[in-house]
């Protein structure tokens, strides 16, 4: 995993094309340009992005990951993750860290899913057999916000999916140890979800092959 500061990411992006990085806001430091350049040169040298005053293979590999992410037609934002879906079973993942640094990795899509399933007790549970699916109900954004404030929800997962620049999916999952709901911003509905329902939703969002479902059945 490679971690870049905002200044390092700005510089790398500038060398690629300077076009904004979807889902990531970058603001340059207000320090004088010569100070910024000196700090950048020092950090790039320490990370072996600069070797003998030249951009290294390590820099090029990292820049290629950023290029892959930027060129991905389908992107998924899950909380602090920015995920570019490539044409194989992998994803380029940019993780916005609490320090405002950004980590880069290329991992199997199923690994992204496991990150969330294994981190939440509710999502690891089985699901009671039911003959009927949970029904969707109309629910305004105001009602949704009131519900978030009225209960103690342990986890909140916000999902946005884009094709090129068009938002195709926007929902929030919120749950505690006993129950979970999904709020869909696109059609203004709420739907209760079981742990298995959520896992299957995530498989669809990340476009993971159906065969992977067997892992959590």
Secondary structure, 3 states (H helix, E strand, C coil): CEEECHHHHHHHHHHHCCCCCCCCCCCCCCCCHHHHHHHHHHHHHHCCCEECCEECHHHHHHHHHHHHHHHCCEEEEECCEEEEECCCCEEEEEEECCCCCEEEEEEEHHHHHHHHHCCCCHHHCCCCCCCCCCCEEECCHHHHHHHHHHCCCCEEEEEEEEECCEEEEEEEEEECCCCEEEEECCCCEEEEECHHHHHHHHHHHCCCCHHHHHHHC
